[in-house]
Amino acid sequence: MLEVMIEMNYSVDSHLMIIAHRGTTAPSIKENTIEAFGLSLKEGADMIETDIRSTKDRKLICSHNAEWKNKKINEMTYEELKTKITAQEGWYPPLLSEVFALLDNGIQLNIEIKERGLEKQVLETIPSTFSKERVIITSFEESVIANVKEIDSNIRTGLIVGTSIFAGRQKTLSHWRDYFPENRLRKAKADIVCPHYRIANKLFIQRLQKKGYDIYVWTVNHPEKIKKFVRLGVDGIFTDNISTALKHRK
C-alpha cells in the first residue's frame, strides 16, 4: 500500500542494458554454450551473462549446474566432462577463455561466480586486450564480491538477491535481507544490485538507485513485465527474450 502512495516519475534510460541470460537458446542450442553466446551477439544483446564453475583440474567452465548426470563437475577433469557431454548430448560447456575470444564490438560480459575461491583465477583469465570496463562480476555471495574488490577495486561487481522468493513458508528473515540489502552491498563494496523481478518493486528501485546502485533485474521474459521495468527505469534486464526486450527499450 505504501508503494501506491509515493509518486515518482521514472524516465526510460536509453542506455538500459539488455543482458542475455546464459546466452540465447534454441531447440538445438543449449544455454551457456558458444552457440548460445553467438546467437546473443546476432540478436544485438548489450551484455552476455554466464555462470562460472571449476572442474577437478581447475579449468573455469560455463555451467549453471554443479552436477552433470548426478556427478559433480568439480570431481571431473575438463577433458573428461567435455568428452562425455559431447558423446552423449552433442554439445559441451566452453571454457571462460573461449567466451572472451568470442566477444568483440564492445559487447559486455557478466560473469556470475557460482563457487567460492575462484575470484583470483577469474580475474586472471580476463585478457589484457579486453577492457575491464566491459566486465561485471556477480554472485549471490557477499564474500565473493568482497574478494573480487579486494583483488581489483576497479572491476564492477554486483550482488544478486532474491533466493528468498523460492524459500517457501520459512522466508521472512531472508526476504527482508533480500529486500533491504544495503548492509550486504556496503560490506561487499558492490556497484550493482541484481534483484529477482518479484523483489524489484517501485520502492526498491527508488531506494537503491538513490543510494547510487545500478539495478539489473533477473530474469524478465514476459513482454508486459519487460515493459514494466523499462518504465520503472531499471539499469539492466536479464532476459531470455532479447528481441522483445530490445523492441520495448526503444
ZAMI-403355 format. One line per 4 residues: number of its first residue (from 1); their letters; for each residue x, y, z of N, C-alpha, C. Coordinates in pm, whole numbers, plus 50000, padded with zeros to 5 digits. Example, Ala and Ser with C-alpha at 12.3 -4.5 7.8 and 13.67 -1.06 7.14 Angstrom:
BEGIN
1) AS) 51319,49431,50780,51230,49550,50780,51320,49670,50780 ~ 51285,49775,50708,51367,49894,50714,51290,50003,50787 .
This chain:
BEGIN
1) MLEV) 50083,49879,50000,50000,50000,50000,50087,50126,50000 ~ 50194,50124,50079,50283,50240,50084,50337,50273,49947 ~ 50361,50169,49871,50416,50187,49737,50325,50272,49650 ~ 50192,50253,49663,50096,50326,49582,50093,50474,49619 .
5) MIEM) 50127,50505,49744,50116,50642,49793,50229,50731,49743 ~ 50337,50674,49696,50451,50754,49655,50449,50775,49505 ~ 50449,50897,49464,50451,50929,49321,50595,50953,49278 ~ 50633,50888,49170,50770,50903,49124,50772,50894,48974 .
9) NYSV) 50840,50988,48910,50849,50988,48764,50979,50922,48720 ~ 50967,50807,48655,51082,50738,48602,51093,50769,48453 ~ 51213,50794,48409,51233,50815,48266,51300,50693,48207 ~ 51266,50662,48084,51325,50548,48017,51470,50581,47983 .
13) DSHL) 51562,50498,48029,51704,50519,48007,51743,50454,47875 ~ 51790,50535,47782,51828,50481,47651,51947,50389,47662 ~ 52016,50392,47777,52132,50307,47796,52098,50183,47878 ~ 51969,50152,47891,51927,50030,47958,51999,49910,47897 .
17) MIIA) 52064,49829,47983,52137,49713,47935,52044,49595,47917 ~ 52046,49538,47798,51972,49416,47771,52073,49301,47778 ~ 52052,49215,47878,52153,49114,47913,52101,48974,47878 ~ 52175,48905,47795,52137,48770,47752,52163,48671,47865 .
21) HRGT) 52056,48619,47922,52065,48527,48036,52117,48391,47991 ~ 52244,48364,48020,52312,48241,47978,52316,48225,47827 ~ 52315,48337,47757,52312,48333,47612,52170,48316,47562 ~ 52155,48292,47432,52024,48274,47371,52010,48129,47327 .
25) TAPS) 51907,48062,47377,51888,47921,47344,51793,47903,47227 ~ 51791,47784,47175,51701,47742,47067,51687,47592,47081 ~ 51596,47529,47005,51580,47384,47018,51711,47306,47005 ~ 51802,47356,46924,51928,47285,46903,52046,47352,46974 .
29) IKEN) 52018,47455,47055,52126,47531,47120,52104,47532,47271 ~ 52201,47481,47345,52195,47477,47490,52243,47610,47549 ~ 52195,47641,47670,52241,47760,47739,52387,47746,47778 ~ 52452,47861,47798,52592,47863,47842,52685,47789,47746 .
33) TIEA) 52659,47804,47618,52747,47745,47516,52793,47855,47421 ~ 52898,47826,47346,52947,47922,47247,52837,47955,47146 ~ 52758,47854,47109,52649,47876,47013,52545,47971,47071 ~ 52512,47955,47200,52414,48043,47265,52466,48185,47273 .
37) FGLS) 52593,48200,47305,52651,48334,47313,52659,48397,47174 ~ 52693,48317,47074,52699,48369,46938,52563,48418,46889 ~ 52457,48345,46925,52322,48387,46887,52284,48517,46957 ~ 52328,48534,47080,52302,48659,47151,52367,48777,47081 .
41) LKEG) 52488,48756,47030,52556,48861,46955,52476,48900,46832 ~ 52425,48800,46760,52347,48827,46639,52218,48901,46671 ~ 52159,48871,46787,52033,48935,46825,52053,49078,46874 ~ 52176,49113,46908,52204,49251,46948,52204,49279,47096 .
45) ADMI) 52226,49176,47178,52233,49197,47323,52349,49292,47358 ~ 52330,49369,47464,52436,49459,47511,52538,49385,47596 ~ 52492,49278,47660,52576,49205,47754,52536,49058,47753 ~ 52633,48972,47773,52608,48829,47787,52637,48790,47931 .
49) ETDI) 52548,48708,47988,52569,48657,48124,52602,48510,48117 ~ 52700,48468,48197,52732,48326,48206,52769,48290,48349 ~ 52753,48162,48381,52784,48111,48514,52919,48038,48508 ~ 53001,48058,48609,53135,48001,48607,53156,47907,48725 .
53) RSTK) 53204,47787,48692,53244,47687,48790,53382,47634,48754 ~ 53435,47550,48842,53567,47492,48817,53558,47340,48809 ~ 53636,47282,48719,53648,47137,48710,53754,47089,48810 ~ 53773,46958,48815,53871,46899,48906,54011,46952,48879 .
57) DRKL) 54041,46976,48752,54175,47025,48716,54180,47177,48703 ~ 54087,47244,48773,54087,47390,48787,54068,47464,48655 ~ 53991,47407,48565,53953,47478,48443,53823,47552,48470 ~ 53817,47678,48432,53696,47758,48451,53602,47734,48334 .
61) ICSH) 53483,47681,48364,53389,47650,48257,53255,47719,48282 ~ 53178,47731,48174,53046,47792,48180,52943,47684,48213 ~ 52890,47690,48333,52790,47591,48375,52709,47645,48490 ~ 52578,47643,48477,52491,47685,48587,52483,47577,48694 .
65) NAEW) 52472,47453,48652,52454,47343,48746,52587,47292,48798 ~ 52585,47246,48923,52706,47193,48985,52731,47048,48947 ~ 52629,46984,48886,52642,46843,48850,52601,46818,48706 ~ 52650,46708,48651,52605,46657,48522,52588,46507,48537 .
69) KNKK) 52467,46458,48505,52436,46316,48520,52465,46268,48662 ~ 52427,46351,48759,52441,46320,48902,52586,46308,48948 ~ 52679,46357,48870,52818,46358,48912,52865,46502,48918 ~ 52933,46538,49027,52977,46675,49046,53082,46715,48942 .
73) INEM) 53065,46834,48890,53158,46885,48789,53299,46897,48846 ~ 53308,46937,48973,53442,46956,49031,53511,46825,49067 ~ 53446,46712,49033,53508,46581,49052,53553,46520,48919 ~ 53537,46597,48810,53578,46552,48677,53677,46651,48616 .
77) TYEE) 53772,46601,48540,53859,46691,48465,53780,46752,48351 ~ 53832,46861,48297,53760,46925,48187,53748,46833,48067 ~ 53857,46767,48030,53853,46680,47912,53756,46564,47933 ~ 53752,46511,48055,53657,46403,48085,53513,46452,48069 .
81) LKTK) 53484,46567,48128,53350,46624,48120,53311,46657,47977 ~ 53402,46725,47906,53375,46764,47768,53352,46644,47679 ~ 53435,46541,47694,53423,46422,47611,53291,46350,47635 ~ 53253,46337,47761,53129,46267,47793,53005,46342,47744 .
85) ITAQ) 53001,46473,47768,52884,46551,47725,52873,46552,47573 ~ 52985,46571,47507,52984,46574,47361,52935,46442,47304 ~ 52983,46331,47360,52945,46199,47310,52798,46168,47334 ~ 52746,46209,47449,52610,46172,47485,52504,46274,47443 .
89) EGWY) 52544,46402,47435,52444,46506,47410,52477,46598,47294 ~ 52598,46591,47242,52631,46668,47123,52665,46813,47146 ~ 52696,46850,47269,52738,46987,47299,52843,46980,47410 ~ 52902,47093,47443,52998,47091,47553,53003,47228,47620 .
93) PPLL) 53037,47232,47748,53050,47359,47819,53183,47426,47783 ~ 53181,47549,47735,53306,47614,47696,53387,47663,47816 ~ 53514,47683,47791,53600,47748,47889,53569,47898,47891 ~ 53591,47961,48005,53572,48105,48013,53662,48177,47912 .
97) SEVF) 53782,48128,47892,53874,48190,47797,53818,48188,47656 ~ 53740,48084,47622,53679,48077,47489,53572,48184,47471 ~ 53503,48217,47579,53399,48319,47571,53461,48455,47542 ~ 53570,48487,47610,53638,48615,47584,53683,48623,47438 .
101) ALLD) 53729,48511,47385,53776,48509,47246,53662,48536,47148 ~ 53540,48504,47188,53424,48523,47101,53376,48667,47096 ~ 53394,48738,47205,53332,48870,47218,53414,48979,47152 ~ 53345,49064,47081,53409,49181,47020,53305,49291,47005 .
105) NGIQ) 53341,49397,46937,53247,49506,46908,53184,49567,47033 ~ 53256,49563,47146,53210,49636,47263,53110,49565,47351 ~ 53065,49445,47315,52967,49377,47400,53029,49346,47535 ~ 52949,49354,47640,52999,49333,47776,52972,49190,47822 .
109) LNIE) 53043,49150,47928,53029,49015,47981,53003,49021,48131 ~ 52895,48956,48172,52863,48940,48314,52902,48798,48356 ~ 52998,48788,48445,53044,48659,48494,52986,48636,48633 ~ 52895,48539,48643,52843,48503,48775,52929,48390,48831 .
113) IKER) 52999,48416,48938,53083,48315,49002,52996,48230,49094 ~ 52989,48101,49064,52899,48011,49136,52966,47943,49256 ~ 53098,47951,49266,53170,47883,49373,53272,47978,49436 ~ 53287,47968,49565,53388,48048,49633,53528,48000,49596 .
117) GLEK) 53622,48093,49600,53761,48057,49576,53807,48071,49432 ~ 53718,48113,49343,53755,48126,49201,53787,48270,49162 ~ 53775,48362,49256,53781,48504,49223,53912,48542,49153 ~ 54024,48505,49210,54154,48543,49155,54174,48482,49016 .
121) QVLE) 54138,48356,49001,54155,48288,48873,54066,48350,48765 ~ 53943,48386,48802,53854,48451,48706,53914,48583,48658 ~ 53963,48664,48750,54020,48793,48712,54145,48775,48627 ~ 54224,48673,48656,54345,48647,48578,54313,48597,48438 .
125) TIPS) 54191,48548,48417,54151,48498,48286,54110,48610,48191 ~ 54080,48728,48245,54042,48841,48159,54163,48879,48073 ~ 54151,48873,47941,54266,48907,47856,54309,49052,47873 ~ 54435,49078,47858,54487,49215,47872,54429,49306,47764 .
129) TFSK) 54385,49246,47653,54328,49324,47542,54179,49351,47561 ~ 54119,49292,47665,53976,49306,47690,53957,49408,47802 ~ 53895,49521,47769,53879,49628,47868,53801,49579,47990 ~ 53853,49606,48109,53784,49567,48231,53651,49640,48248 .
133) ERVI) 53636,49751,48178,53510,49824,48185,53396,49744,48123 ~ 53431,49643,48044,53330,49559,47979,53295,49435,48060 ~ 53350,49423,48180,53330,49305,48263,53256,49342,48392 ~ 53158,49259,48428,53091,49271,48557,53098,49134,48624 .
137) ITSF) 53140,49131,48749,53143,49007,48826,53027,49009,48925 ~ 52944,48905,48923,52831,48899,49015,52833,48768,49093 ~ 52761,48769,49206,52749,48648,49288,52638,48668,49390 ~ 52581,48555,49436,52489,48558,49549,52565,48575,49680 .
141) EESV) 52695,48551,49677,52777,48550,49798,52848,48685,49817 ~ 52821,48752,49929,52890,48879,49954,53041,48861,49959 ~ 53087,48749,50016,53230,48727,50031,53301,48719,49897 ~ 53234,48662,49798,53293,48653,49665,53313,48792,49606 .
145) IANV) 53209,48876,49618,53217,49012,49565,53322,49092,49639 ~ 53327,49077,49771,53427,49148,49851,53568,49107,49811 ~ 53589,48978,49785,53721,48930,49744,53761,48985,49609 ~ 53666,48993,49517,53694,49050,49385,53740,49194,49399 .
149) KEID) 53668,49272,49480,53702,49412,49500,53838,49429,49568 ~ 53870,49336,49658,53999,49342,49725,54113,49316,49628 ~ 54090,49226,49533,54192,49194,49433,54206,49307,49332 ~ 54091,49359,49286,54092,49466,49185,53973,49557,49210 .
153) SNIR) 53997,49669,49271,53888,49761,49308,53822,49826,49187 ~ 53885,49814,49070,53829,49878,48951,53727,49792,48877 ~ 53717,49665,48913,53620,49577,48850,53481,49606,48905 ~ 53385,49623,48816,53247,49643,48861,53190,49510,48911 .
157) TGLI) 53116,49518,49021,53061,49397,49081,52913,49416,49114 ~ 52843,49304,49121,52701,49309,49155,52663,49197,49249 ~ 52584,49230,49352,52531,49131,49445,52393,49087,49396 ~ 52377,48956,49380,52248,48901,49335,52164,48871,49458 .
161) VGTS) 52040,48917,49457,51949,48891,49569,51816,48838,49515 ~ 51750,48756,49600,51619,48706,49559,51595,48560,49585 ~ 51689,48491,49649,51668,48349,49676,51550,48326,49771 ~ 51514,48428,49848,51402,48413,49942,51271,48389,49869 .
165) IFAG) 51264,48429,49744,51143,48406,49664,51110,48258,49657 ~ 51213,48174,49664,51194,48030,49648,51203,47956,49782 ~ 51196,48029,49893,51221,47969,50024,51097,47912,50091 ~ 50980,47922,50028,50859,47868,50088,50813,47948,50208 .
169) RQKT) 50758,47880,50306,50700,47950,50421,50806,48013,50511 ~ 50921,47949,50522,51025,47999,50614,51114,48103,50547 ~ 51053,48210,50502,51131,48305,50424,51129,48448,50476 ~ 51069,48472,50591,51053,48610,50637,51186,48681,50652 .
173) LSHW) 51280,48623,50728,51408,48688,50752,51487,48701,50623 ~ 51495,48595,50544,51572,48601,50421,51509,48698,50322 ~ 51376,48710,50326,51311,48807,50237,51355,48949,50272 ~ 51359,48984,50399,51398,49119,50436,51545,49144,50408 .
177) RDYF) 51627,49039,50418,51768,49053,50379,51780,49082,50229 ~ 51692,49024,50151,51693,49049,50007,51634,49186,49973 ~ 51526,49221,50042,51457,49346,50009,51532,49469,50063 ~ 51606,49450,50169,51689,49558,50223,51835,49511,50226 .
181) PENR) 51901,49510,50109,52036,49453,50100,52147,49554,50126 ~ 52113,49673,50176,52213,49779,50185,52338,49740,50264 ~ 52321,49676,50380,52439,49637,50459,52526,49538,50384 ~ 52462,49445,50316,52537,49345,50239,52611,49412,50124 .
185) LRKA) 52548,49507,50059,52611,49578,49948,52731,49658,49995 ~ 52717,49723,50110,52828,49802,50163,52947,49713,50201 ~ 52919,49603,50269,53026,49512,50309,53100,49455,50189 ~ 53024,49426,50083,53084,49368,49962,53145,49473,49871 .
189) KADI) 53114,49601,49898,53159,49711,49813,53108,49695,49669 ~ 52986,49647,49658,52926,49622,49526,52885,49753,49460 ~ 52883,49751,49328,52839,49866,49249,52695,49850,49201 ~ 52651,49726,49192,52524,49692,49130,52448,49597,49221 .
193) VCPH) 52315,49607,49223,52233,49508,49289,52147,49441,49183 ~ 52142,49309,49189,52070,49230,49089,51956,49156,49158 ~ 51836,49216,49165,51725,49153,49235,51640,49066,49142 ~ 51580,48963,49199,51476,48889,49128,51363,48987,49098 .
197) YRIA) 51297,48969,48984,51197,49069,48943,51083,49082,49042 ~ 51056,48979,49121,50945,48988,49218,50983,49073,49340 ~ 51110,49099,49359,51154,49186,49468,51163,49331,49422 ~ 51191,49350,49294,51219,49484,49241,51092,49563,49214 .
201) NKLF) 51023,49603,49322,50908,49691,49303,50956,49837,49298 ~ 50862,49927,49286,50896,50069,49268,50978,50124,49385 ~ 50939,50089,49507,51010,50140,49624,51153,50088,49631 ~ 51170,49961,49598,51304,49902,49598,51393,49976,49499 .
205) IQRL) 51344,49996,49379,51421,50062,49274,51455,50205,49315 ~ 51356,50277,49366,51378,50415,49409,51484,50423,49517 ~ 51472,50339,49617,51562,50345,49732,51706,50313,49694 ~ 51727,50207,49618,51863,50164,49585,51929,50256,49482 .
209) QKKG) 51852,50305,49387,51911,50398,49290,51950,50529,49356 ~ 51871,50575,49452,51906,50698,49523,52036,50682,49601 ~ 52065,50559,49639,52188,50532,49714,52306,50502,49621 ~ 52284,50517,49492,52394,50509,49397,52417,50375,49333 .
213) YDIY) 52326,50279,49353,52344,50147,49294,52267,50134,49162 ~ 52333,50076,49062,52261,50036,48942,52180,49912,48974 ~ 52069,49894,48904,51979,49781,48930,51960,49701,48802 ~ 52004,49575,48806,51988,49481,48695,51894,49370,48742 .
217) VWTV) 51776,49363,48684,51671,49273,48731,51676,49139,48657 ~ 51659,49029,48731,51655,48895,48671,51523,48825,48704 ~ 51487,48727,48626,51506,48710,48481,51370,48744,48421 ~ 51367,48845,48335,51241,48904,48290,51218,48865,48144 .
221) NHPE) 51115,48783,48121,51090,48731,47986,50957,48775,47925 ~ 50855,48792,48007,50723,48826,47954,50722,48970,47904 ~ 50665,48994,47786,50666,49130,47728,50611,49237,47821 ~ 50502,49208,47893,50444,49309,47982,50537,49340,48099 .
225) KIKK) 50606,49239,48149,50699,49263,48259,50822,49340,48209 ~ 50865,49310,48088,50976,49386,48030,50937,49533,48018 ~ 50819,49559,47967,50773,49698,47954,50763,49766,48090 ~ 50719,49691,48190,50707,49747,48325,50843,49794,48377 .
229) FVRL) 50945,49713,48362,51075,49750,48416,51144,49857,48332 ~ 51113,49862,48205,51161,49974,48124,51101,50103,48177 ~ 50970,50103,48206,50904,50222,48260,50960,50260,48397 ~ 50993,50160,48478,51043,50188,48613,51187,50237,48613 .
233) GVDG) 51251,50230,48500,51383,50291,48488,51497,50210,48545 ~ 51487,50077,48544,51600,49997,48590,51716,50014,48492 ~ 51834,49975,48535,51954,49996,48455,51986,49878,48365 ~ 51931,49762,48396,51957,49645,48315,51851,49538,48337 .
237) IFTD) 51828,49456,48234,51733,49347,48243,51799,49219,48193 ~ 51805,49118,48279,51845,48984,48235,51723,48919,48171 ~ 51740,48864,48052,51626,48807,47982,51667,48695,47888 ~ 51572,48606,47863,51587,48503,47760,51521,48549,47630 .
241) NIST) 51464,48668,47633,51385,48720,47520,51447,48851,47471 ~ 51564,48840,47410,51643,48958,47370,51567,49046,47273 ~ 51509,48987,47169,51444,49068,47065,51330,49150,47120 ~ 51248,49092,47209,51137,49165,47269,51188,49277,47360 .
245) ALKH) 51291,49248,47439,51346,49349,47529,51403,49466,47451 ~ 51473,49439,47342,51527,49546,47260,51416,49629,47198 ~ 51310,49564,47155,51198,49636,47095,51134,49732,47193 ~ 51117,49690,47317,51048,49774,47416,51141,49878,47477 .
249) RK) 51272,49863,47460,51363,49964,47510,51355,50089,47424 ~ 51325,50074,47298,51329,50188,47205,51211,50279,47225 .
